[in-house]
Amino acid sequence: MEDYPCEVIRNFSIIAHIDHGKSTLADRYLTGTINKKDKGVNQQVLDKLKVERERGITVKAQTASMFHEKDGTGYLLNLIDTPGHVDFSWEVARSLAACQGALLLVDASQGVQAQSISVFHVAREKGITIIPVLNKIDLPAAQPEIVAQQIQSTFGIDPADIIQISAKTGKGVEKVLQAIVDRIPPPVGDPSAPLKAFLFDSSYDRYRGVISLMNIREGVLRKGDKIASCYTRKKYEVTDLGIMYPEEVSTDCLRPGQVGFVACSMKESAEAHIGDTFYRVGHPVEPMPGFKPARAMVYAGIYPVDNNDFLKLEESIRRLSLTDRSVEVTRETSSALGQGCRLGFLGTLHMDVFRQRLEDEYDANVIITAPTVPYQVLHRDGSTKLVSNPTDFPEPSEFASGGRVKAVLEPIVKASIIVPEKYFSAMMDLCFEHRGTNLDWHSMDAPGGASGDGDLASSRVLMTVTLPLAEIVTSFFDKLKSRSSGFASFDYEDAGYEKSDLRKMTFLLNQRPVDALALIVHANNVTEIGRYWVEKLFKIIPRQLFEVPIQAAVGNTIIARRTLSALRADVTAGLYGGHYERKLKHLQNQKESKRKMKRVGRIDLPQEAFFDLLSSK
């Protein structure tokens, strides 16, 4: 394959709010990378996972190299597709680290959304060139002039620089290719300098081990080269390398500015540190600045429905986490659910996607506990402990004077909500219901904006508010969409930790705590949440042969209670005739047996009941 010097290489990403058409634009076949005949068979090229195609979202950032000719010069365009959902923002940051430019895609029918603002600032902080692109201009509801004004007022971008396209029909996409060549600067690299390769992604192949995606910054990488990691100092031999076209195509070498895959017999995925620098053995270099690794924001326990399937489930989780390095995995045991794993995710959508991939790709049947967030427990001796499992949360007695716990800090986020003005009060109420503070807002109207009944035509408001992370990992997003008739967009970023008055709530069945159902709740919400979950348990738990009290407790205080009546068996059914005292004796024996069962018996709580309880809304 022809060598391409840095001057004719362009590395770029497509960034946008979710569902603004990134993958559709990436799948355009104008460069000839995707055959038109194949296009009809395989409509989604870069969205390869089944979960991506079913949900219509991008989960895993993909890479593709394309060849484009302009004015007689051949160009190598390296595209790195990115997800749009806030849970996968780490994938966006990782992709932009290997780029010199980005296409900022905005939907002409929906306008600037919360995630549009977030990804714009991430790209601008990295100092890369941003090309604004207005997509979906073919839709009847498209209002490109109004959206162009929004882009100007929000980002300070000249409307003359905005390219209007339809990724679905291909209209205007040729102008995007021209802008990529003309506006995005080429990478800078010296092929004669010592090798310096930046690792920005990895995947796992069961036959070849870890496949690394690298951006060559300096030098030339060839098959047979011996390379070493600046982070681990381990050495490897390159067995295969090449570009993604969009599938793997082997080449003789990778030159400065190029993005490609490298197979080097790396056995463990943990050895591929995102942001690591690789160099040729014997020629060490200064490592390039990496970026912060992903930090889990939501934790949940995952258990097999059948306890005998635990080892199979653990192996499935281990294999799947090799392709998703942002998942944290540890073993845990529950007295109610048996052996399982505690997993950390970037958000609830990330958790749900991981569960679906377990089911789709490994045929797993699992129970997921209620999601929790990581809390910091400050002890009086100055030590700090991170708690992500409610069973490890301190008891109320430990907070008392003389107790070992000084305070508890919970993670908070700075949220951005963009909503039409008529839904503003509903959004304010929603934020305050979920312990929102520091609420601020301003109008997003462009100068001379239109007015009317539509979403874009009506004035829109950008709200910023500080929210506890625990409040938005459950049903917050569903309520946001419901109360705004689907028009609100939501994004958030980490804002550290803040002191909070929290309690551990436990649930008792027949005076015995069920560890898998423990929750961490704010002191102001204990009664409401306790009653809600007790009612839920009352409806789902099967009746027993004895009376079962269902209780929600904080420490030694019972917050809520329902009593499940006994399932009465007819012990006199086999008796006929005879004396009345004979039947009474059977009934007395039954009554005594039930009293004894209630005292020493265990609740028959099948795992299917847990599945119904934890999966129902």
C-alpha positions as CSV (number, residue, x, y, z in Angstrom):
1,M,0.0,0.0,0.0
2,E,1.3,3.5,-0.9
3,D,3.1,5.5,1.7
4,Y,1.5,8.7,2.8
5,P,3.6,11.5,4.2
6,C,2.2,13.7,7.0
7,E,1.2,16.5,4.6
8,V,-1.6,14.3,3.1
9,I,-2.9,12.7,6.3
10,R,-5.9,14.1,8.2
11,N,-6.9,12.6,11.6
12,F,-10.4,13.6,12.7
13,S,-13.4,12.6,14.8
14,I,-17.2,13.3,14.5
15,I,-18.6,14.7,17.8
16,A,-22.2,15.4,18.6
17,H,-25.2,15.0,20.9
18,I,-26.7,11.5,20.8
19,D,-28.8,10.7,17.7
20,H,-27.6,13.7,15.6
21,G,-26.3,11.4,12.8
22,K,-22.7,10.7,13.6
23,S,-22.7,7.1,12.5
24,T,-24.9,7.8,9.4
25,L,-22.3,10.4,8.2
26,A,-19.5,8.0,9.0
27,D,-21.1,5.3,6.9
28,R,-21.3,7.5,3.8
29,Y,-19.6,5.7,0.9
30,L,-18.4,8.7,-1.1
31,T,-14.7,7.8,-0.6
32,G,-15.3,4.3,-1.9
33,T,-14.3,2.7,1.4
34,I,-17.7,1.0,1.6
35,N,-19.0,-0.6,-1.5
36,K,-22.4,0.6,-2.5
37,K,-23.7,-3.0,-3.0
38,D,-22.5,-4.0,0.4
39,K,-24.1,-0.8,1.8
40,G,-27.5,-2.2,1.1
41,V,-26.8,-5.4,3.0
42,N,-25.0,-3.9,5.9
43,Q,-26.5,-0.6,6.7
44,Q,-24.4,0.1,9.7
45,V,-20.7,-0.3,9.3
46,L,-19.0,1.3,12.3
47,D,-21.7,0.3,14.7
48,K,-20.7,-3.3,14.8
49,L,-22.2,-4.5,18.1
50,K,-25.7,-6.0,18.2
51,V,-26.6,-3.7,21.0
52,E,-25.6,-0.7,19.0
53,R,-27.8,-1.7,16.0
54,E,-30.8,-2.6,18.2
55,R,-30.7,0.6,20.3
56,G,-29.5,2.9,17.4
57,I,-26.6,4.3,19.5
58,T,-22.8,4.1,19.4
59,V,-21.2,2.5,22.4
60,K,-17.7,1.7,21.3
61,A,-15.6,4.2,19.4
62,Q,-14.5,2.8,16.0
63,T,-11.7,3.7,13.6
64,A,-11.7,3.7,9.8
65,S,-9.1,4.9,7.2
66,M,-10.3,6.3,3.9
67,F,-8.6,7.4,0.7
68,H,-9.7,10.6,-1.0
69,E,-8.4,12.4,-4.0
70,K,-8.6,16.2,-4.4
71,D,-6.9,18.2,-7.2
72,G,-4.9,15.2,-8.2
73,T,-3.5,14.6,-4.7
74,G,-4.4,11.4,-2.7
75,Y,-5.2,12.0,0.9
76,L,-5.4,9.5,3.8
77,L,-8.3,10.4,6.1
78,N,-8.4,8.6,9.4
79,L,-11.9,8.8,11.0
80,I,-12.5,7.9,14.6
81,D,-16.3,7.6,15.3
82,T,-17.4,8.6,18.8
83,P,-20.4,7.8,21.0
84,G,-22.9,10.6,21.8
85,H,-24.4,9.6,25.1
86,V,-23.0,11.2,28.3
87,D,-22.1,7.7,29.8
88,F,-19.5,7.2,27.0
89,S,-17.8,10.6,27.2
90,W,-14.6,8.8,28.1
91,E,-14.6,7.2,24.7
92,V,-14.9,10.8,23.2
93,A,-12.0,12.1,25.1
94,R,-9.9,9.1,24.2
95,S,-10.7,9.5,20.5
96,L,-9.9,13.2,20.4
97,A,-6.5,12.5,21.8
98,A,-5.4,11.0,18.5
99,C,-7.0,13.8,16.3
100,Q,-6.1,17.2,14.9
101,G,-9.7,18.1,14.0
102,A,-13.3,17.3,14.7
103,L,-16.6,17.6,12.9
104,L,-19.2,19.2,15.3
105,L,-22.5,17.7,14.1
106,V,-25.8,19.5,15.0
107,D,-29.2,18.3,14.1
108,A,-31.1,20.9,12.0
109,S,-34.4,19.8,13.4
110,Q,-33.4,19.7,17.1
111,G,-30.8,22.4,17.4
112,V,-27.9,22.7,19.9
113,Q,-28.3,20.1,22.7
114,A,-26.6,19.7,26.1
115,Q,-24.1,17.1,24.8
116,S,-23.3,19.3,21.8
117,I,-22.0,22.0,24.3
118,S,-20.1,19.4,26.3
119,V,-18.2,17.8,23.4
120,F,-17.5,21.2,21.9
121,H,-15.7,22.3,25.1
122,V,-13.8,19.0,25.3
123,A,-12.6,19.5,21.7
124,R,-11.7,23.2,22.3
125,E,-9.7,22.4,25.4
126,K,-7.6,20.0,23.4
127,G,-6.9,22.8,20.9
128,I,-8.1,20.9,17.8
129,T,-9.8,22.4,14.8
130,I,-13.6,22.3,14.8
131,I,-15.6,22.2,11.6
132,P,-19.3,22.9,12.3
133,V,-21.7,20.7,10.3
134,L,-25.5,21.1,10.2
135,N,-27.1,17.7,9.5
136,K,-30.6,16.4,8.6
137,I,-31.5,19.5,6.4
138,D,-33.7,17.1,4.4
139,L,-36.2,16.7,7.2
140,P,-39.5,18.6,7.0
141,A,-39.0,20.0,10.5
142,A,-35.5,21.3,9.8
143,Q,-34.8,24.9,10.4
144,P,-31.2,25.4,9.4
145,E,-31.2,29.3,9.6
146,I,-32.5,29.3,13.2
147,V,-30.0,26.5,14.3
148,A,-27.2,28.3,12.6
149,Q,-28.0,31.4,14.7
150,Q,-28.0,29.1,17.8
151,I,-24.6,27.8,16.9
152,Q,-23.3,31.4,16.5
153,S,-24.7,32.6,19.8
154,T,-23.7,29.5,21.7
155,F,-20.2,28.7,20.3
156,G,-19.3,32.0,18.6
157,I,-19.0,30.3,15.2
158,D,-19.5,32.3,12.0
159,P,-22.6,30.9,10.2
160,A,-20.6,31.2,6.9
161,D,-18.3,28.4,8.2
162,I,-21.2,26.0,8.8
163,I,-21.6,23.2,6.2
164,Q,-25.2,22.1,5.6
165,I,-25.7,18.5,4.7
166,S,-27.9,15.4,4.8
167,A,-25.9,12.4,5.8
168,K,-28.9,10.2,5.0
169,T,-29.2,11.3,1.3
170,G,-25.5,12.3,0.9
171,K,-26.4,15.9,0.0
172,G,-23.5,18.2,0.8
173,V,-21.2,15.4,2.2
174,E,-18.6,16.1,-0.6
175,K,-18.2,19.6,0.9
176,V,-17.4,18.0,4.3
177,L,-14.6,15.9,2.7
178,Q,-13.2,19.1,1.1
179,A,-13.4,21.0,4.4
180,I,-11.5,18.1,6.2
181,V,-8.7,18.4,3.7
182,D,-8.6,22.2,3.6
183,R,-9.3,23.2,7.2
184,I,-7.9,20.4,9.4
185,P,-4.1,20.7,9.8
186,P,-2.0,17.7,9.0
187,P,-0.2,15.9,11.9
188,V,3.5,16.7,12.5
189,G,6.0,13.9,12.6
190,D,9.6,13.0,11.6
191,P,9.9,9.5,10.0
192,S,13.7,9.5,10.8
193,A,13.2,10.3,14.5
194,P,13.0,7.6,17.2
195,L,9.7,5.7,17.3
196,K,7.0,7.3,19.4
197,A,3.5,5.7,19.2
198,F,0.4,6.8,21.3
199,L,-2.0,4.0,22.3
200,F,-5.6,5.3,22.4
201,D,-7.7,2.1,22.3
202,S,-7.5,-1.6,22.5
203,S,-9.6,-4.7,21.8
204,Y,-9.1,-8.4,22.5
205,D,-8.8,-11.2,20.0
206,R,-8.9,-14.8,21.4
207,Y,-6.2,-15.9,18.9
208,R,-3.8,-12.9,18.7
209,G,-4.3,-11.5,22.2
210,V,-4.6,-7.7,22.6
211,I,-4.9,-5.6,19.5
212,S,-3.8,-2.0,20.1
213,L,-4.9,1.0,18.2
214,M,-2.0,3.4,17.9
215,N,-1.3,6.8,16.5
216,I,2.3,7.1,15.2
217,R,3.7,10.5,16.3
218,E,7.4,10.0,15.3
219,G,9.4,7.4,13.5
220,V,8.2,4.3,11.5
221,L,6.8,1.1,12.9
222,R,7.3,-2.1,10.9
223,K,6.5,-5.8,11.3
224,G,9.2,-7.6,13.4
225,D,10.1,-4.5,15.3
226,K,10.7,-4.9,19.1
227,I,8.8,-2.3,21.0
228,A,8.4,-1.4,24.7
229,S,5.9,0.4,26.9
230,C,6.9,3.5,28.8
231,Y,4.3,2.6,31.5
232,T,5.0,-1.1,32.1
233,R,8.5,-1.4,30.6
234,K,7.4,-4.7,29.1
235,K,8.8,-5.6,25.6
236,Y,6.9,-7.0,22.6
237,E,7.5,-8.0,19.0
238,V,5.2,-6.7,16.3
239,T,3.6,-9.6,14.5
240,D,1.1,-7.7,12.5
241,L,0.0,-4.1,11.8
242,G,-2.1,-2.1,9.3
243,I,-5.0,0.2,8.9
244,M,-8.7,-0.1,9.5
245,Y,-10.4,0.1,6.1
246,P,-12.9,-0.2,8.0
247,E,-11.9,-3.8,8.7
248,E,-8.2,-4.7,9.3
249,V,-6.0,-4.4,6.3
250,S,-2.3,-5.4,6.9
251,T,0.4,-3.1,5.7
252,D,4.2,-3.2,5.7
253,C,4.6,-0.2,8.1
254,L,2.8,2.6,9.9
255,R,4.3,6.1,9.3
256,P,4.1,9.4,11.3
257,G,0.5,10.7,11.5
258,Q,-1.1,7.3,10.6
259,V,-3.6,5.6,12.8
260,G,-3.7,1.8,12.7
261,F,-3.8,-1.5,14.6
262,V,-0.8,-3.3,16.1
263,A,-0.7,-7.0,17.2
264,C,2.3,-7.7,19.3
265,S,1.5,-10.9,21.2
266,M,0.3,-8.9,24.2
267,K,-1.4,-11.5,26.4
268,E,-3.3,-9.4,29.0
269,S,-5.6,-6.5,28.3
270,A,-4.4,-4.9,31.5
271,E,-1.0,-4.3,29.9
272,A,-2.6,-2.0,27.3
273,H,-2.9,1.3,29.2
274,I,-4.8,3.9,27.4
275,G,-2.6,6.9,26.9
276,D,0.6,4.9,27.0
277,T,3.6,5.7,24.8
278,F,5.5,2.9,22.9
279,Y,9.1,3.1,21.7
280,R,11.6,0.9,19.8
281,V,13.7,-1.2,22.2
282,G,17.0,0.4,22.8
283,H,15.8,3.9,21.8
284,P,13.7,5.2,24.8
285,V,11.7,8.4,24.5
286,E,9.9,10.8,26.8
287,P,6.3,9.6,27.3
288,M,3.6,11.7,25.9
289,P,1.0,13.1,28.3
290,G,-1.8,10.7,28.7
291,F,-5.2,11.5,30.2
292,K,-7.1,10.5,33.3
293,P,-8.4,6.9,33.2
294,A,-12.2,6.3,33.4
295,R,-13.6,6.4,36.9
296,A,-16.7,4.3,37.8
297,M,-19.7,6.4,38.7
298,V,-22.3,3.7,39.2
299,Y,-21.9,0.3,40.9
300,A,-24.2,-2.7,40.9
301,G,-24.0,-6.4,41.8
302,I,-24.5,-9.0,39.0
303,Y,-25.5,-12.5,40.0
304,P,-26.6,-15.5,37.9
305,V,-30.2,-16.6,38.2
306,D,-28.9,-20.1,38.7
307,N,-26.1,-20.3,41.3
308,N,-24.4,-23.1,39.3
309,D,-23.7,-20.7,36.5
310,F,-21.4,-18.4,38.5
311,L,-18.1,-19.6,37.0
312,K,-19.6,-19.3,33.5
313,L,-20.8,-15.8,34.3
314,E,-17.5,-14.7,35.8
315,E,-15.7,-15.8,32.7
316,S,-18.2,-14.0,30.4
317,I,-17.7,-10.8,32.4
318,R,-13.9,-11.1,32.3
319,R,-14.0,-11.6,28.5
320,L,-16.4,-8.7,27.9
321,S,-14.4,-6.4,30.2
322,L,-11.4,-7.0,27.9
323,T,-13.2,-5.0,25.2
324,D,-14.5,-2.4,27.7
325,R,-11.7,-1.2,29.9
326,S,-13.8,1.3,31.8
327,V,-15.6,-1.5,33.7
328,E,-14.3,-2.3,37.2
329,V,-14.8,-5.9,38.3
330,T,-14.5,-7.5,41.8
331,R,-16.0,-10.7,43.4
332,E,-18.7,-10.5,46.1
333,T,-21.0,-12.8,47.9
334,S,-24.6,-12.3,49.0
335,S,-26.4,-14.5,51.5
336,A,-29.5,-14.1,49.5
337,L,-28.2,-14.4,45.9
338,G,-25.0,-16.4,46.4
339,Q,-21.8,-15.7,44.5
340,G,-21.6,-12.8,42.1
341,C,-19.5,-9.8,40.9
342,R,-19.5,-6.2,41.9
343,L,-19.2,-4.1,38.7
344,G,-18.4,-0.4,38.3
345,F,-19.8,1.5,35.3
346,L,-19.7,5.0,33.9
347,G,-23.5,5.4,34.1
348,T,-26.8,3.5,34.1
349,L,-26.9,3.3,30.3
350,H,-23.4,1.8,30.3
351,M,-24.6,-0.7,32.9
352,D,-27.7,-1.6,30.9
353,V,-25.6,-1.9,27.7
354,F,-23.1,-4.2,29.5
355,R,-26.0,-6.4,30.7
356,Q,-27.5,-6.6,27.2
357,R,-24.1,-7.6,25.8
358,L,-23.8,-10.3,28.4
359,E,-27.1,-11.7,27.3
360,D,-26.6,-11.2,23.5
361,E,-23.0,-12.4,23.3
362,Y,-22.6,-14.9,26.1
363,D,-26.2,-16.1,26.6
364,A,-26.1,-15.1,30.3
365,N,-29.2,-14.9,32.5
366,V,-28.5,-12.4,35.3
367,I,-29.9,-10.5,38.2
368,I,-28.6,-6.9,38.7
369,T,-29.0,-5.2,42.1
370,A,-30.1,-1.6,42.5
371,P,-27.4,0.8,41.2
372,T,-25.4,2.7,43.8
373,V,-22.7,5.4,43.6
374,P,-19.3,5.5,45.4
375,Y,-19.4,7.4,48.8
376,Q,-16.4,8.6,50.8
377,V,-16.6,7.8,54.5
378,L,-14.3,10.0,56.6
379,H,-13.2,8.5,59.9
380,R,-12.2,10.4,63.0
381,D,-8.6,9.1,62.8
382,G,-8.2,10.9,59.4
383,S,-8.5,7.9,57.2
384,T,-11.0,7.7,54.2
385,K,-12.8,4.7,52.8
386,L,-14.6,4.5,49.5
387,V,-17.9,2.6,49.9
388,S,-19.8,1.4,46.8
389,N,-21.7,-1.5,48.4
390,P,-24.6,-0.6,50.8
391,T,-23.8,-3.5,53.1
392,D,-20.4,-1.9,53.8
393,F,-22.0,1.5,54.7
394,P,-21.6,2.5,58.4
395,E,-24.4,1.8,60.9
396,P,-26.2,4.9,62.5
397,S,-24.5,4.1,65.8
398,E,-21.1,4.8,64.2
399,F,-22.1,8.4,63.5
400,A,-22.8,9.2,67.1
401,S,-20.4,11.1,69.3
402,G,-17.6,8.8,70.1
403,G,-18.2,6.7,67.0
404,R,-15.5,6.2,64.4
405,V,-17.2,7.9,61.5
406,K,-16.9,11.7,61.2
407,A,-18.8,12.4,58.0
408,V,-19.9,10.9,54.7
409,L,-19.4,12.6,51.3
410,E,-21.4,11.8,48.2
411,P,-20.5,12.5,44.6
412,I,-22.1,15.4,42.9
413,V,-22.3,16.5,39.3
414,K,-22.8,19.8,37.4
415,A,-25.8,19.2,35.1
416,S,-26.8,21.1,32.0
417,I,-30.4,21.0,30.8
418,I,-31.6,22.6,27.6
419,V,-35.4,22.9,27.4
420,P,-38.1,25.0,25.7
421,E,-39.1,27.9,28.0
422,K,-42.6,26.6,28.6
423,Y,-41.2,23.6,30.4
424,F,-38.8,25.6,32.5
425,S,-40.9,25.6,35.7
426,A,-41.4,21.8,35.4
427,M,-37.6,21.3,35.1
428,M,-37.0,23.6,38.2
429,D,-39.5,21.5,40.2
430,L,-37.8,18.2,39.0
431,C,-34.3,19.5,40.0
432,F,-35.5,20.6,43.5
433,E,-37.3,17.3,44.1
434,H,-33.9,15.6,43.5
435,R,-32.0,17.8,45.9
436,G,-30.7,20.2,43.2
437,T,-28.7,23.4,44.3
438,N,-27.0,26.3,42.7
439,L,-29.5,26.5,39.9
440,D,-28.8,29.1,37.2
441,W,-30.2,29.7,33.8
442,H,-30.1,31.9,30.7
443,S,-32.0,32.1,27.4
444,M,-30.4,30.6,24.3
445,D,-32.3,32.8,21.9
446,A,-30.2,34.1,19.1
447,P,-30.5,37.8,18.3
448,G,-33.7,38.3,16.3
449,G,-34.8,34.7,16.9
450,A,-38.3,33.6,15.7
451,S,-41.2,32.9,17.9
452,G,-43.9,30.2,17.5
453,D,-45.2,26.9,18.8
454,G,-42.5,24.6,17.6
455,D,-39.5,23.4,19.7
456,L,-36.8,25.4,17.8
457,A,-39.0,28.3,17.1
458,S,-39.9,28.8,20.8
459,S,-37.2,30.3,23.0
460,R,-35.0,27.7,24.8
461,V,-33.3,27.9,28.2
462,L,-30.0,26.5,29.3
463,M,-30.1,25.5,32.9
464,T,-27.1,24.6,35.1
465,V,-27.7,22.9,38.4
466,T,-25.7,20.9,41.0
467,L,-27.2,17.5,41.7
468,P,-26.2,14.5,43.8
469,L,-25.1,11.7,41.4
470,A,-27.3,9.2,43.4
471,E,-30.4,11.2,42.4
472,I,-29.8,10.9,38.6
473,V,-28.8,7.2,38.3
474,T,-32.4,5.9,38.8
475,S,-35.4,7.5,37.2
476,F,-34.3,11.1,36.8
477,F,-33.8,10.9,33.0
478,D,-37.2,9.3,32.4
479,K,-38.9,12.0,34.5
480,L,-36.9,14.7,32.6
481,K,-38.2,13.4,29.2
482,S,-41.7,12.9,30.5
483,R,-42.2,16.4,32.0
484,S,-40.7,18.1,29.0
485,S,-42.6,16.1,26.4
486,G,-39.3,14.7,25.2
487,F,-37.8,18.1,24.3
488,A,-35.3,18.4,27.1
489,S,-31.7,17.4,26.7
490,F,-29.4,16.5,29.6
491,D,-25.7,16.3,30.2
492,Y,-23.5,16.3,33.3
493,E,-19.9,16.4,34.4
494,D,-18.2,15.3,37.6
495,A,-18.1,18.0,40.3
496,G,-16.3,16.2,43.1
497,Y,-17.8,15.3,46.5
498,E,-19.9,17.1,49.1
499,K,-20.9,16.3,52.7
500,S,-24.4,14.8,53.0
501,D,-26.7,13.3,55.6
502,L,-27.1,9.7,54.4
503,R,-28.5,6.6,56.0
504,K,-28.3,2.8,55.3
505,M,-31.7,1.3,54.9
506,T,-32.1,-2.5,55.4
507,F,-35.1,-4.7,54.6
508,L,-36.1,-7.5,57.0
509,L,-38.2,-10.5,56.1
510,N,-39.3,-12.3,59.3
511,Q,-36.8,-10.2,61.3
512,R,-33.9,-11.4,59.1
513,P,-32.1,-8.7,56.9
514,V,-31.7,-9.3,53.2
515,D,-28.3,-8.0,52.2
516,A,-29.0,-7.8,48.5
517,L,-31.8,-5.2,49.1
518,A,-29.8,-2.8,51.2
519,L,-29.9,0.9,50.0
520,I,-28.2,4.2,50.9
521,V,-30.7,7.0,51.0
522,H,-30.8,10.6,52.1
523,A,-32.2,11.3,55.6
524,N,-35.1,13.4,54.2
525,N,-36.3,10.5,51.9
526,V,-36.1,7.5,54.2
527,T,-39.9,7.3,54.9
528,E,-41.0,7.6,51.3
529,I,-38.4,5.2,49.9
530,G,-39.0,2.7,52.8
531,R,-42.7,2.6,52.1
532,Y,-42.2,2.3,48.3
533,W,-39.9,-0.7,48.6
534,V,-41.9,-2.5,51.3
535,E,-45.0,-2.2,49.1
536,K,-42.9,-3.6,46.2
537,L,-41.7,-6.5,48.3
538,F,-45.3,-7.2,49.5
539,K,-46.5,-7.6,46.0
540,I,-43.7,-9.8,44.7
541,I,-42.8,-12.1,47.6
542,P,-44.7,-15.4,47.5
543,R,-46.9,-16.2,50.5
544,Q,-45.4,-18.6,53.0
545,L,-47.0,-21.2,55.3
546,F,-46.6,-18.7,58.2
547,E,-47.2,-14.9,58.6
548,V,-44.2,-12.9,57.4
549,P,-43.6,-9.3,58.5
550,I,-41.8,-7.2,55.8
551,Q,-40.0,-4.2,57.3
552,A,-37.8,-1.3,56.2
553,A,-35.3,-0.2,58.9
554,V,-32.7,2.4,59.5
555,G,-30.5,1.1,62.3
556,N,-33.0,-0.1,65.0
557,T,-35.8,2.1,63.8
558,I,-38.6,0.6,61.7
559,I,-39.6,3.0,58.9
560,A,-42.3,1.0,57.2
561,R,-44.0,-2.4,57.5
562,R,-46.5,-4.7,55.7
563,T,-47.5,-8.2,56.9
564,L,-47.8,-11.0,54.4
565,S,-50.6,-13.2,55.6
566,A,-50.0,-17.0,56.0
567,L,-50.9,-19.5,53.3
568,R,-53.4,-21.7,55.1
569,A,-53.5,-25.4,54.3
570,D,-56.7,-27.4,54.9
571,V,-55.5,-29.9,57.5
572,T,-59.0,-31.3,58.1
573,A,-59.6,-32.1,54.4
574,G,-58.9,-35.8,54.9
575,L,-61.2,-36.1,58.0
576,Y,-64.8,-37.1,57.6
577,G,-67.4,-37.7,60.3
578,G,-66.0,-38.2,63.7
579,H,-66.0,-35.9,66.7
580,Y,-65.5,-32.1,66.5
581,E,-62.6,-32.3,69.0
582,R,-60.7,-34.4,66.6
583,K,-60.7,-31.7,63.9
584,L,-59.9,-29.0,66.6
585,K,-56.9,-31.0,67.6
586,H,-55.5,-30.9,64.0
587,L,-56.1,-27.1,63.8
588,Q,-54.4,-26.6,67.1
589,N,-51.4,-28.6,65.9
590,Q,-51.3,-26.6,62.7
591,K,-51.4,-23.3,64.7
592,E,-48.5,-24.4,67.0
593,S,-46.5,-25.6,64.0
594,K,-46.9,-22.2,62.2
595,R,-45.8,-20.4,65.4
596,K,-42.7,-22.6,65.5
597,M,-42.0,-22.1,61.7
598,K,-42.3,-18.4,62.1
599,R,-39.7,-18.5,64.9
600,V,-37.1,-20.7,63.2
601,G,-38.2,-20.9,59.5
602,R,-36.6,-19.2,56.6
603,I,-38.5,-17.3,53.9
604,D,-38.9,-19.2,50.6
605,L,-37.6,-16.3,48.4
606,P,-36.8,-17.7,45.0
607,Q,-34.2,-15.8,42.8
608,E,-37.0,-15.3,40.3
609,A,-38.6,-13.0,42.8
610,F,-35.4,-11.0,43.1
611,F,-35.3,-10.8,39.3
612,D,-38.9,-9.4,39.3
613,L,-38.2,-7.0,42.1
614,L,-35.0,-5.5,40.8
615,S,-36.0,-5.4,37.1
616,S,-39.5,-3.8,37.7
617,K,-39.7,-0.1,37.8
